[in-house]
Amino acid sequence: MLGFQQFMKENYSKKDTTFLEREGRLLFLSFLKPIINGKGFDFKEPNVAEERRMDVVVTFAAQRYVVELKRWEGEAYHQKGLQQLSDYLDTYSLKEGFLLIFDFCKEKEYKEELIQYKDKQIFAVWV
């Protein structure tokens, strides 16, 4: 996640905003491919229990990682995203997850935060 953040920091241009709003997940999955490199799998929007969908699930070295991708639209929307990710983690009986936030604000800040949300630990990265 931090590697992707660094990649975005080095390569982002405001001209890319329209593309990233539409294809951010594609760019993230493309970034992951050489890291996974045949030692794992990534799945986009798999159906999970109760026909809910999540953005990305990665299996690597016998571990499963759930990554929820969101656009920054304020604190209330952020809290809904945390709840959604927490629900997905419950589906897989996981206590740790990842939140990748695409921030298109004029005063963009690249940051990361370890969030304790209910009984979950969520590593959030803003790009």
C-alpha positions in Angstrom: 0.0 0.0 0.0 2.8 2.4 0.9 4.6 1.5 -2.4 1.5 2.4 -4.3 1.2 5.6 -2.4 4.8 6.5 -3.3 4.2 5.6 -6.9 1.1 7.9 -7.0 3.0 10.7 -5.3 5.8 10.5 -7.9 3.6 10.2 -10.9 0.2 11.9 -10.2 -0.9 14.8 -12.3 -4.2 16.7 -11.9 -4.8 15.8 -15.5 -5.2 12.2 -14.3 -8.1 12.9 -12.0 -10.8 11.9 -14.5 -9.0 8.7 -15.4 -8.3 7.8 -11.7 -12.0 8.4 -10.7 -13.0 5.8 -13.2 -10.0 3.4 -13.3 -8.2 3.7 -9.9 -8.8 0.0 -9.2 -7.4 -1.0 -12.5 -4.2 1.0 -11.8 -3.9 -0.5 -8.3 -4.3 -4.0 -9.6 -1.7 -3.3 -12.3 0.6 -2.2 -9.6 0.0 -5.4 -7.6 0.6 -7.8 -10.5 4.4 -7.9 -10.4 4.4 -8.0 -6.6 2.1 -11.0 -6.5 4.1 -12.5 -9.4 2.6 -16.0 -9.5 2.8 -16.4 -5.7 -0.8 -15.4 -5.1 -4.0 -14.2 -6.7 -6.0 -11.1 -6.8 -9.8 -10.9 -7.3 -11.8 -7.8 -8.1 -15.3 -7.4 -6.8 -15.9 -11.0 -5.9 -19.4 -11.9 -4.6 -19.3 -12.7 -0.9 -21.9 -13.7 1.6 -25.4 -12.1 1.1 -24.4 -11.1 -2.5 -22.3 -8.1 -1.3 -19.3 -7.1 -3.3 -15.9 -5.8 -2.2 -13.2 -4.2 -4.3 -10.1 -6.3 -4.1 -9.1 -9.5 -2.3 -5.5 -10.7 -2.5 -4.2 -14.1 -1.5 -0.5 -14.2 -1.0 1.7 -16.6 1.0 -1.3 -18.4 2.4 -2.8 -15.1 3.7 -5.9 -13.3 2.5 -6.0 -9.5 2.4 -9.1 -7.4 1.8 -8.6 -4.0 0.2 -11.5 -1.6 0.0 -11.0 1.3 -2.5 -12.9 4.6 -1.8 -13.0 8.1 -3.0 -12.5 10.7 -0.3 -15.9 12.5 0.1 -15.7 13.6 3.7 -15.7 12.1 7.1 -19.3 10.7 7.0 -18.6 8.8 3.8 -15.3 7.7 5.3 -17.1 6.2 8.3 -19.5 4.3 6.0 -16.4 2.9 4.2 -14.9 1.7 7.4 -18.1 0.0 8.3 -18.3 -1.6 4.9 -14.8 -2.9 5.1 -15.4 -4.2 8.7 -18.4 -6.2 7.4 -16.3 -7.7 4.6 -13.6 -8.7 7.1 -16.3 -10.4 9.2 -17.3 -12.4 6.1 -13.7 -13.9 6.0 -13.2 -13.9 9.8 -10.4 -11.4 9.5 -9.4 -8.7 12.0 -7.1 -6.7 9.7 -7.9 -4.9 6.4 -6.8 -2.2 4.1 -8.5 1.0 2.9 -7.1 2.8 -0.2 -8.5 6.3 -0.5 -8.3 8.3 -3.7 -8.3 11.9 -2.6 -9.0 14.5 -5.4 -9.0 17.6 -3.1 -7.0 20.6 -4.3 -5.0 20.4 -1.1 -4.2 16.6 -1.5 -2.3 15.1 1.4 -0.5 11.8 1.0 -0.9 10.1 4.4 -1.4 6.8 6.1 -3.3 6.0 9.3 -3.7 2.9 11.4 -7.4 2.9 12.4 -8.9 0.9 15.2 -12.5 0.4 14.1 -14.6 -1.7 16.4 -12.6 -5.0 16.8 -10.7 -4.4 13.5 -7.4 -2.9 12.6 -7.5 -1.0 9.3 -4.5 0.4 7.6 -5.7 3.4 5.5 -3.6 5.1 2.8 -4.5 8.3 1.0 -3.3 8.8 -2.6 
